[in-house]
Amino acid sequence: MSEVIALSRARDDRMWAVVANIGKTSRVAEIFPTRVAALADRAWREQQVRAYAGFLESARQAMPRYSIVPMRRADLPRKWQPLPALGFLNRHWA
């Protein structure tokens, strides 16, 4: 007696990343399972940057630009950690 065993497809590991860019430097700020969640996070991060725009200009800090990109889990940097909205002010940004 033979049985047909259905093999499930490999799990799709694609997710959506919010990427912070300052000049030529970019960092993955956060990852989400859906594009909608990533768009909401990007909007929140942009709002935080606008709220501190005066401070950033007086401190001569470049303001980050945020974008959304599809990403696979394997493409994340090895010791990746989420980046706070104004995390680029941290010395570890570069």
MIFI-462059 format. One record per atom (N, C-alpha, C, O): residue number from 1; x, y, z; atom name; residue in three letters. Coordinates in steps of 0.1 Angstrom, whole numbers. Example, Ala and Ser with C-alpha at 12.3 -4.5 7.8 and 13.67 -1.06 7.14 Angstrom:
2
+-----+-------+-------+-------+------+------+
: pos :  east : north :    up : site : code :
+-----+-------+-------+-------+------+------+
:   1 :   132 :   -57 :    78 :    N :  ALA :
:   1 :   123 :   -45 :    78 :   CA :  ALA :
:   1 :   132 :   -33 :    78 :    C :  ALA :
:   1 :   142 :   -33 :    85 :    O :  ALA :
:   2 :   128 :   -22 :    71 :    N :  SER :
:   2 :   137 :   -11 :    71 :   CA :  SER :
:   2 :   129 :     0 :    79 :    C :  SER :
:   2 :   134 :    11 :    80 :    O :  SER :
+-----+-------+-------+-------+------+------+
***
This chain:
94
+-----+-------+-------+-------+------+------+
: pos :  east : north :    up : site : code :
+-----+-------+-------+-------+------+------+
:   1 :     8 :   -12 :     0 :    N :  MET :
:   1 :     0 :     0 :     0 :   CA :  MET :
:   1 :     9 :    12 :     0 :    C :  MET :
:   1 :    17 :    14 :     9 :    O :  MET :
:   2 :     7 :    21 :   -10 :    N :  SER :
:   2 :    15 :    33 :   -10 :   CA :  SER :
:   2 :     6 :    45 :    -7 :    C :  SER :
:   2 :    -6 :    46 :   -11 :    O :  SER :
:   3 :    12 :    55 :    -1 :    N :  GLU :
:   3 :     5 :    67 :     3 :   CA :  GLU :
:   3 :    12 :    79 :    -3 :    C :  GLU :
:   3 :    24 :    79 :    -5 :    O :  GLU :
:   4 :     4 :    88 :    -7 :    N :  VAL :
:   4 :    10 :   101 :   -12 :   CA :  VAL :
:   4 :    11 :   110 :     0 :    C :  VAL :
:   4 :     2 :   113 :     6 :    O :  VAL :
:   5 :    23 :   115 :     2 :    N :  ILE :
:   5 :    26 :   124 :    13 :   CA :  ILE :
:   5 :    28 :   138 :     7 :    C :  ILE :
:   5 :    37 :   140 :    -2 :    O :  ILE :
:   6 :    20 :   147 :    11 :    N :  ALA :
:   6 :    21 :   161 :     6 :   CA :  ALA :
:   6 :    32 :   168 :    13 :    C :  ALA :
:   6 :    32 :   169 :    26 :    O :  ALA :
:   7 :    41 :   173 :     6 :    N :  LEU :
:   7 :    52 :   181 :    12 :   CA :  LEU :
:   7 :    48 :   196 :    11 :    C :  LEU :
:   7 :    44 :   201 :     1 :    O :  LEU :
:   8 :    50 :   202 :    22 :    N :  SER :
:   8 :    47 :   216 :    22 :   CA :  SER :
:   8 :    58 :   224 :    16 :    C :  SER :
:   8 :    70 :   220 :    17 :    O :  SER :
:   9 :    55 :   235 :    10 :    N :  ARG :
:   9 :    65 :   244 :     4 :   CA :  ARG :
:   9 :    74 :   249 :    15 :    C :  ARG :
:   9 :    69 :   251 :    26 :    O :  ARG :
:  10 :    86 :   252 :    12 :    N :  ALA :
:  10 :    95 :   259 :    21 :   CA :  ALA :
:  10 :    89 :   272 :    26 :    C :  ALA :
:  10 :    83 :   279 :    18 :    O :  ALA :
:  11 :    90 :   274 :    38 :    N :  ARG :
:  11 :    84 :   286 :    44 :   CA :  ARG :
:  11 :    90 :   299 :    37 :    C :  ARG :
:  11 :   102 :   300 :    36 :    O :  ARG :
:  12 :    81 :   308 :    33 :    N :  ASP :
:  12 :    86 :   320 :    27 :   CA :  ASP :
:  12 :    91 :   329 :    38 :    C :  ASP :
:  12 :    84 :   333 :    47 :    O :  ASP :
:  13 :   104 :   332 :    37 :    N :  ASP :
:  13 :   110 :   340 :    48 :   CA :  ASP :
:  13 :   111 :   355 :    44 :    C :  ASP :
:  13 :   119 :   362 :    50 :    O :  ASP :
:  14 :   103 :   359 :    34 :    N :  ARG :
:  14 :   104 :   373 :    30 :   CA :  ARG :
:  14 :    96 :   381 :    40 :    C :  ARG :
:  14 :    85 :   378 :    45 :    O :  ARG :
:  15 :   102 :   392 :    43 :    N :  MET :
:  15 :    96 :   402 :    52 :   CA :  MET :
:  15 :    98 :   416 :    47 :    C :  MET :
:  15 :   105 :   417 :    36 :    O :  MET :
:  16 :    94 :   426 :    54 :    N :  TRP :
:  16 :    95 :   440 :    49 :   CA :  TRP :
:  16 :   104 :   447 :    59 :    C :  TRP :
:  16 :   102 :   446 :    71 :    O :  TRP :
:  17 :   114 :   454 :    54 :    N :  ALA :
:  17 :   123 :   461 :    63 :   CA :  ALA :
:  17 :   122 :   476 :    61 :    C :  ALA :
:  17 :   120 :   481 :    50 :    O :  ALA :
:  18 :   122 :   483 :    72 :    N :  VAL :
:  18 :   123 :   498 :    72 :   CA :  VAL :
:  18 :   138 :   501 :    73 :    C :  VAL :
:  18 :   145 :   497 :    83 :    O :  VAL :
:  19 :   143 :   508 :    63 :    N :  VAL :
:  19 :   157 :   511 :    62 :   CA :  VAL :
:  19 :   160 :   526 :    64 :    C :  VAL :
:  19 :   153 :   534 :    57 :    O :  VAL :
:  20 :   169 :   529 :    73 :    N :  ALA :
:  20 :   173 :   543 :    75 :   CA :  ALA :
:  20 :   185 :   546 :    67 :    C :  ALA :
:  20 :   195 :   538 :    67 :    O :  ALA :
:  21 :   185 :   557 :    59 :    N :  ASN :
:  21 :   196 :   561 :    51 :   CA :  ASN :
:  21 :   201 :   575 :    55 :    C :  ASN :
:  21 :   193 :   584 :    56 :    O :  ASN :
:  22 :   214 :   576 :    57 :    N :  ILE :
:  22 :   220 :   589 :    59 :   CA :  ILE :
:  22 :   232 :   589 :    49 :    C :  ILE :
:  22 :   242 :   582 :    52 :    O :  ILE :
:  23 :   232 :   597 :    39 :    N :  GLY :
:  23 :   243 :   598 :    29 :   CA :  GLY :
:  23 :   244 :   584 :    23 :    C :  GLY :
:  23 :   234 :   579 :    18 :    O :  GLY :
:  24 :   256 :   578 :    23 :    N :  LYS :
:  24 :   258 :   565 :    17 :   CA :  LYS :
:  24 :   256 :   554 :    27 :    C :  LYS :
:  24 :   257 :   542 :    24 :    O :  LYS :
:  25 :   253 :   557 :    40 :    N :  THR :
:  25 :   252 :   547 :    50 :   CA :  THR :
:  25 :   237 :   543 :    52 :    C :  THR :
:  25 :   228 :   552 :    52 :    O :  THR :
:  26 :   235 :   531 :    53 :    N :  SER :
:  26 :   221 :   526 :    55 :   CA :  SER :
:  26 :   221 :   515 :    65 :    C :  SER :
:  26 :   230 :   507 :    66 :    O :  SER :
:  27 :   210 :   514 :    73 :    N :  ARG :
:  27 :   209 :   504 :    83 :   CA :  ARG :
:  27 :   194 :   500 :    84 :    C :  ARG :
:  27 :   185 :   508 :    82 :    O :  ARG :
:  28 :   192 :   487 :    86 :    N :  VAL :
:  28 :   179 :   482 :    88 :   CA :  VAL :
:  28 :   174 :   486 :   102 :    C :  VAL :
:  28 :   180 :   482 :   112 :    O :  VAL :
:  29 :   163 :   494 :   102 :    N :  ALA :
:  29 :   158 :   500 :   114 :   CA :  ALA :
:  29 :   149 :   490 :   121 :    C :  ALA :
:  29 :   149 :   488 :   133 :    O :  ALA :
:  30 :   141 :   483 :   113 :    N :  GLU :
:  30 :   131 :   473 :   119 :   CA :  GLU :
:  30 :   126 :   464 :   108 :    C :  GLU :
:  30 :   126 :   468 :    96 :    O :  GLU :
:  31 :   121 :   453 :   111 :    N :  ILE :
:  31 :   115 :   444 :   102 :   CA :  ILE :
:  31 :   101 :   440 :   106 :    C :  ILE :
:  31 :    97 :   440 :   117 :    O :  ILE :
:  32 :    93 :   437 :    95 :    N :  PHE :
:  32 :    78 :   434 :    98 :   CA :  PHE :
:  32 :    74 :   423 :    88 :    C :  PHE :
:  32 :    80 :   422 :    77 :    O :  PHE :
:  33 :    64 :   416 :    92 :    N :  PRO :
:  33 :    59 :   405 :    83 :   CA :  PRO :
:  33 :    50 :   410 :    72 :    C :  PRO :
:  33 :    49 :   403 :    62 :    O :  PRO :
:  34 :    45 :   422 :    73 :    N :  THR :
:  34 :    36 :   428 :    63 :   CA :  THR :
:  34 :    41 :   441 :    59 :    C :  THR :
:  34 :    47 :   449 :    66 :    O :  THR :
:  35 :    38 :   445 :    46 :    N :  ARG :
:  35 :    42 :   458 :    41 :   CA :  ARG :
:  35 :    34 :   469 :    48 :    C :  ARG :
:  35 :    40 :   480 :    50 :    O :  ARG :
:  36 :    22 :   466 :    51 :    N :  VAL :
:  36 :    13 :   476 :    58 :   CA :  VAL :
:  36 :    20 :   480 :    72 :    C :  VAL :
:  36 :    20 :   492 :    75 :    O :  VAL :
:  37 :    24 :   470 :    79 :    N :  ALA :
:  37 :    30 :   473 :    92 :   CA :  ALA :
:  37 :    43 :   481 :    90 :    C :  ALA :
:  37 :    46 :   490 :    98 :    O :  ALA :
:  38 :    51 :   478 :    80 :    N :  ALA :
:  38 :    63 :   485 :    77 :   CA :  ALA :
:  38 :    61 :   500 :    73 :    C :  ALA :
:  38 :    68 :   509 :    77 :    O :  ALA :
:  39 :    50 :   502 :    65 :    N :  LEU :
:  39 :    46 :   515 :    61 :   CA :  LEU :
:  39 :    42 :   524 :    73 :    C :  LEU :
:  39 :    46 :   535 :    74 :    O :  LEU :
:  40 :    35 :   518 :    83 :    N :  ALA :
:  40 :    31 :   525 :    95 :   CA :  ALA :
:  40 :    43 :   528 :   103 :    C :  ALA :
:  40 :    44 :   539 :   109 :    O :  ALA :
:  41 :    53 :   519 :   104 :    N :  ASP :
:  41 :    65 :   522 :   112 :   CA :  ASP :
:  41 :    73 :   533 :   105 :    C :  ASP :
:  41 :    78 :   542 :   112 :    O :  ASP :
:  42 :    74 :   533 :    92 :    N :  ARG :
:  42 :    81 :   543 :    85 :   CA :  ARG :
:  42 :    75 :   557 :    88 :    C :  ARG :
:  42 :    82 :   567 :    90 :    O :  ARG :
:  43 :    61 :   557 :    87 :    N :  ALA :
:  43 :    54 :   570 :    90 :   CA :  ALA :
:  43 :    57 :   575 :   104 :    C :  ALA :
:  43 :    59 :   587 :   106 :    O :  ALA :
:  44 :    57 :   566 :   113 :    N :  TRP :
:  44 :    60 :   570 :   127 :   CA :  TRP :
:  44 :    74 :   575 :   128 :    C :  TRP :
:  44 :    76 :   585 :   135 :    O :  TRP :
:  45 :    84 :   568 :   122 :    N :  ARG :
:  45 :    98 :   573 :   123 :   CA :  ARG :
:  45 :   100 :   587 :   116 :    C :  ARG :
:  45 :   107 :   595 :   122 :    O :  ARG :
:  46 :    93 :   589 :   105 :    N :  GLU :
:  46 :    94 :   602 :    98 :   CA :  GLU :
:  46 :    88 :   613 :   107 :    C :  GLU :
:  46 :    93 :   624 :   107 :    O :  GLU :
:  47 :    77 :   610 :   114 :    N :  GLN :
:  47 :    71 :   619 :   123 :   CA :  GLN :
:  47 :    80 :   623 :   135 :    C :  GLN :
:  47 :    81 :   634 :   138 :    O :  GLN :
:  48 :    87 :   613 :   140 :    N :  GLN :
:  48 :    97 :   615 :   151 :   CA :  GLN :
:  48 :   108 :   624 :   146 :    C :  GLN :
:  48 :   112 :   633 :   153 :    O :  GLN :
:  49 :   113 :   622 :   134 :    N :  VAL :
:  49 :   124 :   630 :   129 :   CA :  VAL :
:  49 :   119 :   645 :   127 :    C :  VAL :
:  49 :   126 :   654 :   130 :    O :  VAL :
:  50 :   107 :   646 :   121 :    N :  ARG :
:  50 :   101 :   660 :   119 :   CA :  ARG :
:  50 :   100 :   667 :   133 :    C :  ARG :
:  50 :   102 :   679 :   134 :    O :  ARG :
:  51 :    96 :   660 :   143 :    N :  ALA :
:  51 :    94 :   666 :   157 :   CA :  ALA :
:  51 :   107 :   671 :   162 :    C :  ALA :
:  51 :   107 :   681 :   170 :    O :  ALA :
:  52 :   118 :   665 :   159 :    N :  TYR :
:  52 :   131 :   669 :   164 :   CA :  TYR :
:  52 :   139 :   676 :   153 :    C :  TYR :
:  52 :   151 :   678 :   155 :    O :  TYR :
:  53 :   133 :   681 :   142 :    N :  ALA :
:  53 :   140 :   687 :   131 :   CA :  ALA :
:  53 :   148 :   699 :   136 :    C :  ALA :
:  53 :   160 :   701 :   132 :    O :  ALA :
:  54 :   143 :   707 :   144 :    N :  GLY :
:  54 :   150 :   719 :   149 :   CA :  GLY :
:  54 :   162 :   715 :   157 :    C :  GLY :
:  54 :   173 :   721 :   155 :    O :  GLY :
:  55 :   161 :   706 :   165 :    N :  PHE :
:  55 :   173 :   701 :   173 :   CA :  PHE :
:  55 :   183 :   695 :   164 :    C :  PHE :
:  55 :   195 :   698 :   165 :    O :  PHE :
:  56 :   179 :   687 :   154 :    N :  LEU :
:  56 :   189 :   681 :   145 :   CA :  LEU :
:  56 :   196 :   691 :   137 :    C :  LEU :
:  56 :   208 :   690 :   135 :    O :  LEU :
:  57 :   189 :   701 :   132 :    N :  GLU :
:  57 :   196 :   712 :   125 :   CA :  GLU :
:  57 :   205 :   720 :   133 :    C :  GLU :
:  57 :   216 :   723 :   129 :    O :  GLU :
:  58 :   202 :   723 :   146 :    N :  SER :
:  58 :   211 :   731 :   155 :   CA :  SER :
:  58 :   223 :   722 :   158 :    C :  SER :
:  58 :   234 :   728 :   161 :    O :  SER :
:  59 :   221 :   709 :   159 :    N :  ALA :
:  59 :   232 :   700 :   162 :   CA :  ALA :
:  59 :   240 :   696 :   150 :    C :  ALA :
:  59 :   250 :   689 :   151 :    O :  ALA :
:  60 :   236 :   701 :   138 :    N :  ARG :
:  60 :   242 :   698 :   126 :   CA :  ARG :
:  60 :   243 :   683 :   123 :    C :  ARG :
:  60 :   252 :   678 :   118 :    O :  ARG :
:  61 :   231 :   677 :   126 :    N :  GLN :
:  61 :   230 :   662 :   124 :   CA :  GLN :
:  61 :   222 :   661 :   111 :    C :  GLN :
:  61 :   212 :   667 :   108 :    O :  GLN :
:  62 :   227 :   652 :   102 :    N :  ALA :
:  62 :   219 :   649 :    90 :   CA :  ALA :
:  62 :   207 :   641 :    94 :    C :  ALA :
:  62 :   207 :   633 :   103 :    O :  ALA :
:  63 :   196 :   644 :    87 :    N :  MET :
:  63 :   183 :   637 :    90 :   CA :  MET :
:  63 :   182 :   625 :    81 :    C :  MET :
:  63 :   186 :   625 :    69 :    O :  MET :
:  64 :   178 :   614 :    87 :    N :  PRO :
:  64 :   177 :   601 :    79 :   CA :  PRO :
:  64 :   165 :   602 :    70 :    C :  PRO :
:  64 :   155 :   608 :    72 :    O :  PRO :
:  65 :   166 :   594 :    59 :    N :  ARG :
:  65 :   155 :   591 :    50 :   CA :  ARG :
:  65 :   151 :   577 :    52 :    C :  ARG :
:  65 :   160 :   568 :    53 :    O :  ARG :
:  66 :   138 :   574 :    53 :    N :  TYR :
:  66 :   134 :   560 :    56 :   CA :  TYR :
:  66 :   128 :   554 :    43 :    C :  TYR :
:  66 :   120 :   561 :    36 :    O :  TYR :
:  67 :   131 :   542 :    40 :    N :  SER :
:  67 :   124 :   535 :    29 :   CA :  SER :
:  67 :   120 :   521 :    33 :    C :  SER :
:  67 :   124 :   516 :    44 :    O :  SER :
:  68 :   112 :   515 :    25 :    N :  ILE :
:  68 :   107 :   501 :    28 :   CA :  ILE :
:  68 :   112 :   492 :    17 :    C :  ILE :
:  68 :   111 :   496 :     5 :    O :  ILE :
:  69 :   118 :   481 :    21 :    N :  VAL :
:  69 :   124 :   472 :    11 :   CA :  VAL :
:  69 :   120 :   457 :    15 :    C :  VAL :
:  69 :   120 :   454 :    27 :    O :  VAL :
:  70 :   117 :   449 :     5 :    N :  PRO :
:  70 :   115 :   435 :     9 :   CA :  PRO :
:  70 :   129 :   429 :    12 :    C :  PRO :
:  70 :   139 :   432 :     7 :    O :  PRO :
:  71 :   129 :   420 :    22 :    N :  MET :
:  71 :   141 :   414 :    27 :   CA :  MET :
:  71 :   139 :   400 :    31 :    C :  MET :
:  71 :   128 :   396 :    36 :    O :  MET :
:  72 :   149 :   391 :    30 :    N :  ARG :
:  72 :   148 :   378 :    35 :   CA :  ARG :
:  72 :   156 :   378 :    48 :    C :  ARG :
:  72 :   165 :   385 :    50 :    O :  ARG :
:  73 :   151 :   369 :    57 :    N :  ARG :
:  73 :   158 :   368 :    70 :   CA :  ARG :
:  73 :   173 :   365 :    69 :    C :  ARG :
:  73 :   181 :   370 :    77 :    O :  ARG :
:  74 :   177 :   358 :    59 :    N :  ALA :
:  74 :   191 :   355 :    57 :   CA :  ALA :
:  74 :   199 :   367 :    53 :    C :  ALA :
:  74 :   211 :   367 :    54 :    O :  ALA :
:  75 :   192 :   378 :    48 :    N :  ASP :
:  75 :   199 :   390 :    44 :   CA :  ASP :
:  75 :   202 :   400 :    55 :    C :  ASP :
:  75 :   209 :   410 :    53 :    O :  ASP :
:  76 :   196 :   397 :    67 :    N :  LEU :
:  76 :   198 :   406 :    78 :   CA :  LEU :
:  76 :   213 :   405 :    83 :    C :  LEU :
:  76 :   218 :   394 :    83 :    O :  LEU :
:  77 :   219 :   416 :    87 :    N :  PRO :
:  77 :   232 :   415 :    93 :   CA :  PRO :
:  77 :   232 :   405 :   105 :    C :  PRO :
:  77 :   222 :   404 :   112 :    O :  PRO :
:  78 :   243 :   399 :   107 :    N :  ARG :
:  78 :   244 :   388 :   117 :   CA :  ARG :
:  78 :   240 :   393 :   131 :    C :  ARG :
:  78 :   232 :   385 :   138 :    O :  ARG :
:  79 :   244 :   404 :   136 :    N :  LYS :
:  79 :   240 :   408 :   150 :   CA :  LYS :
:  79 :   231 :   420 :   149 :    C :  LYS :
:  79 :   231 :   429 :   157 :    O :  LYS :
:  80 :   221 :   419 :   140 :    N :  TRP :
:  80 :   212 :   430 :   138 :   CA :  TRP :
:  80 :   203 :   432 :   150 :    C :  TRP :
:  80 :   198 :   422 :   157 :    O :  TRP :
:  81 :   200 :   444 :   154 :    N :  GLN :
:  81 :   191 :   448 :   164 :   CA :  GLN :
:  81 :   183 :   460 :   159 :    C :  GLN :
:  81 :   187 :   468 :   151 :    O :  GLN :
:  82 :   170 :   461 :   164 :    N :  PRO :
:  82 :   162 :   472 :   159 :   CA :  PRO :
:  82 :   168 :   485 :   163 :    C :  PRO :
:  82 :   175 :   487 :   173 :    O :  PRO :
:  83 :   166 :   495 :   154 :    N :  LEU :
:  83 :   171 :   508 :   156 :   CA :  LEU :
:  83 :   160 :   518 :   160 :    C :  LEU :
:  83 :   150 :   519 :   154 :    O :  LEU :
:  84 :   162 :   525 :   172 :    N :  PRO :
:  84 :   152 :   534 :   176 :   CA :  PRO :
:  84 :   150 :   545 :   165 :    C :  PRO :
:  84 :   159 :   547 :   157 :    O :  PRO :
:  85 :   139 :   552 :   166 :    N :  ALA :
:  85 :   136 :   562 :   156 :   CA :  ALA :
:  85 :   147 :   573 :   154 :    C :  ALA :
:  85 :   151 :   576 :   143 :    O :  ALA :
:  86 :   152 :   577 :   165 :    N :  LEU :
:  86 :   164 :   586 :   165 :   CA :  LEU :
:  86 :   177 :   579 :   169 :    C :  LEU :
:  86 :   186 :   586 :   174 :    O :  LEU :
:  87 :   177 :   567 :   166 :    N :  GLY :
:  87 :   189 :   558 :   169 :   CA :  GLY :
:  87 :   201 :   562 :   162 :    C :  GLY :
:  87 :   213 :   559 :   166 :    O :  GLY :
:  88 :   200 :   570 :   150 :    N :  PHE :
:  88 :   212 :   574 :   143 :   CA :  PHE :
:  88 :   220 :   584 :   151 :    C :  PHE :
:  88 :   231 :   587 :   147 :    O :  PHE :
:  89 :   214 :   590 :   162 :    N :  LEU :
:  89 :   222 :   599 :   170 :   CA :  LEU :
:  89 :   232 :   591 :   179 :    C :  LEU :
:  89 :   241 :   597 :   184 :    O :  LEU :
:  90 :   230 :   578 :   180 :    N :  ASN :
:  90 :   238 :   570 :   188 :   CA :  ASN :
:  90 :   252 :   569 :   181 :    C :  ASN :
:  90 :   252 :   569 :   168 :    O :  ASN :
:  91 :   262 :   568 :   188 :    N :  ARG :
:  91 :   276 :   568 :   182 :   CA :  ARG :
:  91 :   278 :   555 :   174 :    C :  ARG :
:  91 :   287 :   554 :   165 :    O :  ARG :
:  92 :   270 :   545 :   176 :    N :  HIS :
:  92 :   272 :   532 :   170 :   CA :  HIS :
:  92 :   265 :   532 :   156 :    C :  HIS :
:  92 :   265 :   521 :   149 :    O :  HIS :
:  93 :   260 :   543 :   151 :    N :  TRP :
:  93 :   253 :   544 :   138 :   CA :  TRP :
:  93 :   263 :   540 :   127 :    C :  TRP :
:  93 :   260 :   532 :   118 :    O :  TRP :
:  94 :   275 :   546 :   128 :    N :  ALA :
:  94 :   284 :   545 :   117 :   CA :  ALA :
:  94 :   291 :   531 :   116 :    C :  ALA :
:  94 :   299 :   529 :   108 :    O :  ALA :
+-----+-------+-------+-------+------+------+
***
